[in-house]
Amino acid sequence: MQLETNGVEQLDRDHRPTELYETHGRAISSYLRVHGLSLEDTEDLLVEIFLAAMERDDLSTFSPGEQLAWLRRVARNKLANTYRHTQRHPQVPLDSLEESYVETEGPEQLVLRQEEHSQLRTHLQRLPALQQRVLQLRYGNGLSHAEIAILLNKREGAVRQILSRTIHFLRRIYQQTEGESTC
């Protein structure tokens, strides 16, 4: 008899993660996507979150609501760790590196491009935090206006207006600097 119950317990233990994922996977995935993660990063974090759930032996004793709350708390913590890691270790796509070192460009063009990037970074750092965040979410993470609105708890129209005003402001700065350099 002892062997049968151990086999049933093992089967139940192996089946729990699948059930848990089927029940709460979509909600946790949506939560991660709303926070600006790419599909690949979302999938990676989902694996980490549900691995943590598998290590928690008493999770099956929780009600479905408590399970979801626990999974969201783990997701929030993993998301915070991801943001911290990204801030400390920024990554540059290989495609952009290839473009910046095209052999047809001479050293002068390379220096000019680096100077333009430096100026852009300087101008972006002077923007208020909300404008920086909206630009990052829109152009860095590729989120739509609606997704940004949900994430920032604002109306979609307000997000569009913030983005539009920020771009116009940056254009004016560049027009002013061009006017100064030609004088």
C-alpha positions as CSV (number, residue, x, y, z in Angstrom):
1,M,0.0,0.0,0.0
2,Q,2.8,2.4,0.8
3,L,4.2,2.2,-2.7
4,E,0.8,3.0,-4.2
5,T,0.3,6.2,-2.2
6,N,3.9,7.3,-2.9
7,G,3.3,6.8,-6.6
8,V,0.0,8.8,-6.4
9,E,1.7,11.5,-4.5
10,Q,4.5,11.7,-7.0
11,L,2.0,11.8,-9.9
12,D,0.1,14.5,-8.1
13,R,3.3,16.5,-7.4
14,D,4.3,16.2,-11.1
15,H,0.8,17.3,-12.3
16,R,0.5,20.4,-10.0
17,P,2.9,22.7,-12.0
18,T,1.0,22.1,-15.2
19,E,-2.4,22.8,-13.5
20,L,-1.0,25.9,-11.9
21,Y,0.4,27.2,-15.2
22,E,-2.9,26.5,-17.0
23,T,-4.8,28.3,-14.3
24,H,-2.6,31.3,-13.8
25,G,0.0,31.4,-16.6
26,R,-2.0,33.8,-18.9
27,A,-2.6,36.3,-16.0
28,I,1.0,36.3,-15.0
29,S,2.2,36.6,-18.6
30,S,-0.2,39.6,-19.2
31,Y,1.1,41.2,-16.0
32,L,4.7,40.9,-17.3
33,R,3.9,42.1,-20.8
34,V,2.1,45.2,-19.4
35,H,5.3,46.1,-17.6
36,G,7.2,46.4,-20.9
37,L,8.9,43.1,-21.3
38,S,9.5,41.5,-24.7
39,L,7.8,38.2,-25.5
40,E,11.2,36.4,-25.0
41,D,11.9,38.1,-21.7
42,T,8.3,37.4,-20.5
43,E,8.7,33.7,-21.3
44,D,12.0,33.5,-19.5
45,L,10.5,35.1,-16.4
46,L,7.5,32.8,-16.6
47,V,9.8,29.9,-16.4
48,E,11.6,31.4,-13.3
49,I,8.3,32.2,-11.6
50,F,6.8,28.7,-12.1
51,L,10.1,27.1,-11.1
52,A,9.8,29.0,-7.8
53,A,6.2,27.7,-7.5
54,M,7.4,24.1,-8.0
55,E,9.8,24.6,-5.1
56,R,7.0,25.7,-2.9
57,D,5.5,22.5,-1.4
58,D,2.5,24.1,0.3
59,L,1.3,26.2,-2.7
60,S,-1.3,23.5,-3.6
61,T,-2.9,24.1,-0.2
62,F,-3.6,27.8,-1.1
63,S,-6.9,28.8,-2.6
64,P,-6.7,29.8,-6.3
65,G,-6.9,33.5,-5.3
66,E,-4.0,33.1,-2.8
67,Q,-2.0,31.2,-5.5
68,L,-2.4,34.0,-8.0
69,A,-1.5,36.6,-5.3
70,W,1.7,34.6,-4.5
71,L,2.6,34.2,-8.1
72,R,2.1,38.0,-8.7
73,R,4.3,38.8,-5.8
74,V,7.0,36.5,-7.2
75,A,6.5,38.0,-10.6
76,R,6.8,41.6,-9.2
77,N,10.0,40.6,-7.4
78,K,11.5,38.9,-10.5
79,L,10.5,41.9,-12.6
80,A,12.2,44.3,-10.2
81,N,15.4,42.1,-10.3
82,T,15.3,42.2,-14.1
83,Y,15.0,46.0,-14.1
84,R,17.8,46.3,-11.6
85,H,20.0,44.0,-13.7
86,T,19.2,45.9,-16.9
87,Q,20.1,49.2,-15.3
88,R,23.4,47.9,-14.0
89,H,24.3,45.9,-17.2
90,P,22.8,47.7,-20.2
91,Q,22.8,45.7,-23.4
92,V,23.2,47.0,-27.0
93,P,21.8,44.9,-29.9
94,L,24.5,43.6,-32.2
95,D,22.7,45.0,-35.2
96,S,23.2,48.5,-33.9
97,L,26.9,47.9,-33.3
98,E,27.3,46.7,-36.9
99,E,25.6,49.8,-38.2
100,S,27.9,52.1,-36.2
101,Y,31.0,50.4,-37.5
102,V,30.2,50.3,-41.2
103,E,33.5,50.4,-43.1
104,T,32.2,52.9,-45.7
105,E,32.2,55.6,-42.9
106,G,35.4,57.4,-42.2
107,P,36.6,58.3,-38.8
108,E,35.1,61.8,-39.1
109,Q,31.6,60.4,-39.6
110,L,32.0,58.0,-36.8
111,V,33.0,60.8,-34.4
112,L,30.1,62.9,-35.6
113,R,27.7,60.1,-35.0
114,Q,29.1,59.4,-31.5
115,E,28.8,63.1,-30.7
116,E,25.2,63.2,-31.9
117,H,24.4,60.2,-29.7
118,S,26.1,61.8,-26.8
119,Q,24.0,65.0,-27.3
120,L,20.8,63.0,-27.6
121,R,21.6,61.2,-24.3
122,T,22.3,64.5,-22.6
123,H,19.0,66.0,-23.9
124,L,17.0,62.9,-22.8
125,Q,18.5,62.9,-19.3
126,R,17.3,66.5,-18.9
127,L,13.7,65.5,-19.5
128,P,11.3,64.9,-16.6
129,A,11.2,61.3,-15.5
130,L,7.7,60.8,-16.9
131,Q,8.7,61.9,-20.4
132,Q,11.8,59.7,-20.2
133,R,9.7,56.7,-19.1
134,V,7.2,57.2,-21.9
135,L,9.9,57.5,-24.5
136,Q,11.6,54.3,-23.1
137,L,8.4,52.3,-23.1
138,R,7.4,53.5,-26.6
139,Y,10.7,53.4,-28.5
140,G,12.8,51.2,-26.3
141,N,10.3,48.5,-25.5
142,G,8.0,49.0,-28.5
143,L,4.8,49.3,-26.4
144,S,1.6,50.8,-27.9
145,H,0.0,53.9,-26.5
146,A,-2.7,51.9,-24.9
147,E,-0.2,49.6,-23.2
148,I,1.8,52.6,-21.9
149,A,-1.5,54.1,-20.6
150,I,-2.3,51.0,-18.6
151,L,1.2,50.8,-17.2
152,L,1.3,54.4,-16.1
153,N,-2.3,54.5,-15.1
154,K,-3.1,57.4,-17.5
155,R,-5.5,57.9,-20.4
156,E,-4.3,56.9,-23.8
157,G,-4.8,60.4,-25.1
158,A,-2.6,61.8,-22.3
159,V,0.2,59.3,-23.2
160,R,-0.1,60.4,-26.9
161,Q,0.1,64.1,-25.8
162,I,3.1,63.5,-23.6
163,L,4.9,61.7,-26.4
164,S,4.0,64.3,-29.0
165,R,5.1,67.2,-26.8
166,T,8.4,65.5,-25.8
167,I,9.3,64.8,-29.5
168,H,8.4,68.4,-30.5
169,F,10.5,69.7,-27.6
170,L,13.5,67.6,-28.7
171,R,13.1,68.8,-32.3
172,R,13.1,72.4,-31.1
173,I,16.3,71.8,-29.1
174,Y,18.0,70.3,-32.2
175,Q,16.8,73.2,-34.4
176,Q,18.3,75.6,-31.9
177,T,21.6,73.8,-31.7
178,E,21.7,73.7,-35.5
179,G,21.0,77.4,-35.7
180,E,23.8,78.1,-33.2
181,S,26.3,76.0,-35.0
182,T,25.7,77.7,-38.4
183,C,26.2,81.2,-36.9
